[in-house]
Amino acid sequence: MPLQFAAHVSSAKTDYGTVLLDERGGEYWELNPSASLVIGVLMAGGDESAASGALMAEFDVDAESAERDVAALVRQLRASGLAE
């Protein structure tokens, strides 16, 4: 299922990744370049497997770590209410 940010979340790309603003409480979240790559793949309609593959292609990370990191990021974004 594609990832999308909740309606109350604004995002901006920076030189260092992506910044998210949770407009409900004014809290900022900073995503590093690898997390930005993952959300880019997921928001474009890719699944977690595609995001893991992109992570392995761009960064020096093995398949198990990539899959674990992608799943953890998605879980955190959804648990915090930032993503649906």
C-alpha positions in Angstrom: 0.0 0.0 0.0 1.5 3.4 -0.9 2.5 5.7 1.9 1.0 9.1 2.1 1.4 11.8 4.7 -1.7 12.7 6.8 -3.5 15.9 5.9 -2.0 17.8 8.8 1.6 17.1 7.8 3.7 19.4 5.6 7.0 18.3 4.2 10.0 20.1 2.7 13.1 18.6 1.1 16.4 20.0 2.4 20.1 19.5 1.7 20.1 17.0 4.5 17.0 15.0 3.8 13.3 15.9 4.5 11.7 17.9 7.2 8.1 17.1 8.3 5.9 19.5 10.3 3.0 18.0 12.3 0.7 21.0 12.2 -1.4 19.6 15.1 1.2 20.6 17.6 4.0 22.3 15.7 6.4 19.4 16.1 9.1 19.0 13.5 10.6 15.7 12.3 13.9 15.5 10.4 14.4 12.6 8.1 18.0 11.8 7.0 18.8 11.1 3.3 18.1 7.3 3.6 14.7 7.9 5.2 13.9 10.5 2.5 14.8 8.0 -0.2 12.5 5.4 1.4 9.5 7.7 1.7 10.1 8.9 -1.8 9.8 5.4 -3.2 6.8 4.6 -1.0 4.9 7.8 -1.8 5.5 7.2 -5.5 3.5 4.0 -5.1 6.3 1.5 -4.5 6.1 -1.1 -1.8 8.4 -1.8 1.1 10.4 -4.3 -1.0 11.0 -1.6 -3.7 12.0 0.9 -0.9 14.5 -1.7 0.5 15.9 -2.3 -2.9 16.4 1.4 -3.5 18.1 1.7 -0.1 20.5 -1.1 -0.9 21.3 0.4 -4.3 22.0 3.9 -2.9 23.7 3.1 0.5 26.0 0.4 1.7 23.4 -1.7 3.5 22.5 -5.4 3.4 19.0 -6.8 2.5 18.1 -7.7 6.1 19.1 -4.3 7.5 17.3 -2.5 4.7 14.1 -4.4 5.2 14.2 -3.9 8.9 14.9 -0.2 8.6 12.1 0.4 6.0 9.6 -1.5 8.2 10.7 0.5 11.3 10.4 3.8 9.5 6.9 3.0 8.2 5.8 1.8 11.6 7.1 5.0 13.3 5.5 7.3 10.8 2.1 5.5 11.1 2.3 5.2 14.9 3.0 9.0 15.2 0.0 9.8 13.0 2.3 11.4 10.3 1.4 8.8 7.6 -1.5 6.8 6.5 
